[in-house]
Amino acid sequence: MSQISQKIKKRKRSGQRLISGGRIRIRTLFFMVLLFLTAVISAFLLKDQIGLTGGAEAEEENLLILVNRQNEVPPHYTVDLTLLANGESVATVIVPALQQMFDAARAQGVYPVVASGYRQAGEQQILLDEKIATYVASGYDREAAAALAETYVSPPGYSEHQLGLAVDINADPMKSTAGEVYTWLAENAHQYGFILRYPEGKEGLTATHYEAWHYRYVGKTAAATIYKENLCLEEYIEKYVGPVDAGEEAAE
């Protein structure tokens, strides 16, 4: 074979290697761009799924909507809900913190369950009617029965359960006692952004009897302060947010 032929073959092989290498670099670049776009789209979807606040601690004022006997659920309030394994639903924004709290409790041998989460107005009315009927059957007249029932069950439109931010937490009866769950929650729930909504001794402010099982998500910052200063939500809002209707403020 002549030297000229050998040179031509070497150039062809060299050109093939360059083309092959170029194809590899193009494929690598294509996959890098694809991964980048996937990451961007995933981040956008995740933000959209978070719902109320776009983050557990971002825009915390939305988590401080005050709903009680004087402040009803804002008329245009909407909430993104997540269905839990037991059929209860809660606001999507509280799901990560709720899961972390339950995981921590279970790791310490305490087994809580969500007994009640989000409720529509009709469900709340049924619960109230049942409570009123119980007191009527006990001898109270209708007016007295209704007044007493409302210190335990909020009327429709005035229940935190309609926000999706409140949960009634009880014990898995096969694994824990109610006392174990309530004690653990009282000592630890604030670390995950939850507060005991109707504490003992605050009935004059909350207009609701002490409920060891009713917890409300307000975010870690507010929960830490409420726990440290032994406040109820009404006191916290008056002291740190201002003497305004927090529900109306958040709805504007």
C-alpha positions as CSV (number, residue, x, y, z in Angstrom):
1,M,0.0,0.0,0.0
2,S,1.4,3.4,-0.9
3,Q,2.1,6.0,1.6
4,I,-0.6,8.2,0.0
5,S,-3.3,5.5,0.5
6,Q,-2.2,5.0,4.1
7,K,-2.5,8.8,4.8
8,I,-6.0,8.9,3.3
9,K,-7.2,6.0,5.5
10,K,-5.7,7.6,8.6
11,R,-7.5,10.8,7.8
12,K,-10.8,8.9,7.3
13,R,-10.4,7.1,10.6
14,S,-9.6,10.4,12.3
15,G,-12.6,12.1,10.7
16,Q,-14.8,9.2,11.9
17,R,-13.5,9.6,15.5
18,L,-14.2,13.3,15.4
19,I,-17.8,12.8,14.1
20,S,-18.4,10.1,16.7
21,G,-17.1,12.3,19.5
22,G,-19.2,15.2,18.2
23,R,-22.3,13.0,18.4
24,I,-21.5,12.0,21.9
25,R,-21.1,15.6,23.0
26,I,-24.4,16.5,21.3
27,R,-26.2,13.7,23.1
28,T,-24.7,14.7,26.4
29,L,-25.8,18.3,25.8
30,F,-29.3,17.2,24.9
31,F,-29.7,15.2,28.1
32,M,-28.3,18.0,30.2
33,V,-30.9,20.4,28.7
34,L,-33.6,17.8,29.2
35,L,-32.7,17.3,32.9
36,F,-32.6,21.1,33.4
37,L,-36.1,21.5,31.9
38,T,-37.4,18.6,34.0
39,A,-36.1,20.2,37.2
40,V,-37.7,23.5,36.4
41,I,-41.0,22.0,35.6
42,S,-40.9,19.8,38.7
43,A,-40.1,22.9,40.9
44,F,-43.0,24.8,39.3
45,L,-45.5,21.9,39.9
46,L,-44.3,21.4,43.5
47,K,-44.9,25.1,44.2
48,D,-48.3,24.9,42.7
49,Q,-49.2,21.8,44.8
50,I,-48.3,23.5,48.1
51,G,-51.5,25.5,47.8
52,L,-52.2,28.2,50.3
53,T,-48.8,29.7,51.0
54,G,-46.4,28.4,48.4
55,G,-44.3,27.2,51.4
56,A,-44.9,26.2,55.0
57,E,-43.3,29.3,56.3
58,A,-43.8,31.8,53.4
59,E,-46.6,34.3,53.7
60,E,-47.4,33.1,57.2
61,E,-50.1,35.7,57.6
62,N,-52.3,33.3,55.5
63,L,-51.9,30.7,58.2
64,L,-53.1,33.1,60.9
65,I,-56.6,33.5,59.7
66,L,-58.7,33.9,62.9
67,V,-61.9,31.9,62.9
68,N,-63.9,31.9,66.2
69,R,-67.3,33.0,67.4
70,Q,-66.8,36.6,66.2
71,N,-64.8,35.9,63.0
72,E,-66.3,33.7,60.3
73,V,-64.5,31.9,57.5
74,P,-63.7,34.6,54.8
75,P,-66.5,34.4,52.2
76,H,-64.1,33.8,49.3
77,Y,-61.8,31.5,51.1
78,T,-60.5,28.5,49.1
79,V,-58.2,25.7,50.1
80,D,-56.2,23.0,48.2
81,L,-56.9,19.7,50.0
82,T,-54.9,16.4,50.3
83,L,-56.8,13.2,51.0
84,L,-55.1,11.2,53.8
85,A,-54.9,7.4,53.9
86,N,-57.8,7.1,56.4
87,G,-60.2,9.2,54.3
88,E,-59.8,12.5,56.1
89,S,-58.7,15.6,54.2
90,V,-56.5,18.5,55.3
91,A,-55.0,21.6,53.6
92,T,-52.1,20.5,51.4
93,V,-49.9,23.1,53.0
94,I,-49.9,21.4,56.4
95,V,-49.2,17.8,55.1
96,P,-45.4,17.9,55.3
97,A,-45.4,19.2,58.9
98,L,-48.2,16.8,59.9
99,Q,-46.3,13.9,58.5
100,Q,-43.1,14.9,60.2
101,M,-44.9,15.3,63.5
102,F,-46.5,11.9,63.3
103,D,-43.3,10.3,62.3
104,A,-41.5,11.8,65.3
105,A,-44.3,10.6,67.7
106,R,-44.2,7.1,66.3
107,A,-40.5,7.0,66.6
108,Q,-41.0,7.5,70.3
109,G,-43.7,4.9,70.7
110,V,-46.7,7.2,70.5
111,Y,-49.3,6.6,67.7
112,P,-51.6,9.5,66.8
113,V,-54.2,9.5,64.1
114,V,-56.2,12.3,62.4
115,A,-59.7,11.7,63.7
116,S,-61.1,14.8,61.9
117,G,-59.7,17.2,59.4
118,Y,-61.4,19.5,56.8
119,R,-65.2,19.8,57.1
120,Q,-67.7,21.4,54.8
121,A,-70.4,23.7,56.3
122,G,-73.0,20.9,56.0
123,E,-70.9,18.4,58.0
124,Q,-70.4,21.0,60.7
125,Q,-74.1,21.7,60.9
126,I,-74.8,17.9,61.4
127,L,-72.3,17.8,64.3
128,L,-73.9,20.8,65.9
129,D,-77.4,19.5,65.5
130,E,-76.4,16.2,67.1
131,K,-74.9,18.0,70.1
132,I,-78.0,20.1,70.5
133,A,-80.2,17.0,70.4
134,T,-78.0,15.4,73.1
135,Y,-78.6,18.3,75.5
136,V,-82.3,18.5,74.7
137,A,-82.6,14.8,75.5
138,S,-80.9,15.6,78.8
139,G,-83.6,18.1,79.8
140,Y,-82.4,21.4,78.4
141,D,-84.7,23.6,76.5
142,R,-83.8,24.2,72.8
143,E,-82.3,27.7,73.4
144,A,-80.1,26.6,76.4
145,A,-79.1,23.4,74.5
146,A,-78.0,25.4,71.5
147,A,-76.0,27.8,73.6
148,L,-74.2,25.0,75.5
149,A,-73.6,22.9,72.3
150,E,-71.9,25.9,70.7
151,T,-69.2,26.0,73.4
152,Y,-68.2,22.5,72.2
153,V,-69.1,22.5,68.5
154,S,-68.7,25.7,66.4
155,P,-71.6,26.8,64.1
156,P,-71.1,26.4,60.4
157,G,-69.0,29.3,59.0
158,Y,-67.2,29.7,62.4
159,S,-65.3,26.5,62.5
160,E,-61.6,26.2,62.0
161,H,-62.2,22.8,60.4
162,Q,-63.5,24.6,57.3
163,L,-60.1,26.1,56.8
164,G,-58.4,22.7,56.5
165,L,-55.7,24.0,58.9
166,A,-57.2,22.3,62.0
167,V,-57.1,18.6,62.9
168,D,-58.6,16.6,65.7
169,I,-55.9,14.1,66.7
170,N,-56.6,11.0,68.7
171,A,-54.8,7.8,69.5
172,D,-54.6,4.6,67.5
173,P,-56.4,2.5,70.2
174,M,-54.4,-0.6,69.3
175,K,-51.1,1.1,70.0
176,S,-51.5,4.1,72.3
177,T,-53.8,5.7,74.9
178,A,-55.4,9.1,74.4
179,G,-53.4,10.4,77.4
180,E,-50.1,9.4,75.8
181,V,-51.0,11.2,72.5
182,Y,-52.3,14.3,74.2
183,T,-49.2,14.6,76.4
184,W,-46.8,14.1,73.5
185,L,-48.6,16.7,71.4
186,A,-48.8,19.3,74.2
187,E,-45.0,19.0,74.6
188,N,-43.9,18.7,71.0
189,A,-46.5,19.9,68.5
190,H,-45.2,23.5,68.4
191,Q,-41.9,22.2,67.0
192,Y,-43.8,21.3,63.8
193,G,-45.9,24.5,63.6
194,F,-49.0,23.2,65.4
195,I,-50.7,24.8,68.5
196,L,-53.2,23.5,71.0
197,R,-56.0,25.7,69.8
198,Y,-58.3,25.6,72.8
199,P,-56.1,25.5,75.9
200,E,-57.3,25.1,79.4
201,G,-57.8,28.4,81.2
202,K,-58.4,30.4,77.9
203,E,-62.1,29.6,77.5
204,G,-63.0,33.3,78.1
205,L,-61.0,34.2,75.0
206,T,-61.6,31.3,72.7
207,A,-65.3,30.8,73.8
208,T,-64.6,27.1,73.5
209,H,-64.0,24.5,76.2
210,Y,-60.6,23.0,76.5
211,E,-60.0,20.4,73.8
212,A,-56.8,18.3,74.2
213,W,-57.2,16.9,70.7
214,H,-57.8,20.0,68.6
215,Y,-54.6,21.4,66.9
216,R,-54.2,24.2,64.5
217,Y,-51.4,24.8,62.0
218,V,-49.9,28.3,62.2
219,G,-46.3,27.8,61.1
220,K,-43.2,27.3,63.3
221,T,-42.5,30.9,64.1
222,A,-46.0,31.7,65.5
223,A,-46.2,28.2,67.2
224,A,-42.9,28.7,69.0
225,T,-44.0,32.1,70.4
226,I,-47.5,30.8,71.3
227,Y,-46.0,27.9,73.2
228,K,-43.2,29.9,74.9
229,E,-45.6,32.7,76.1
230,N,-48.5,30.4,76.9
231,L,-50.9,32.3,74.5
232,C,-54.0,31.3,72.6
233,L,-54.3,32.3,69.0
234,E,-56.5,35.3,69.9
235,E,-53.9,36.7,72.2
236,Y,-51.1,36.1,69.7
237,I,-52.9,37.9,66.9
238,E,-53.8,40.9,69.2
239,K,-50.2,41.1,70.4
240,Y,-48.2,40.5,67.2
241,V,-50.6,41.0,64.3
242,G,-52.8,43.8,65.6
243,P,-56.4,44.3,66.8
244,V,-57.8,43.5,63.4
245,D,-59.9,40.8,61.9
246,A,-57.2,38.5,60.7
247,G,-59.6,36.6,58.4
248,E,-60.6,39.7,56.6
249,E,-57.0,40.9,56.3
250,A,-55.9,37.7,54.8
251,A,-58.8,37.6,52.4
252,E,-58.2,41.0,50.9
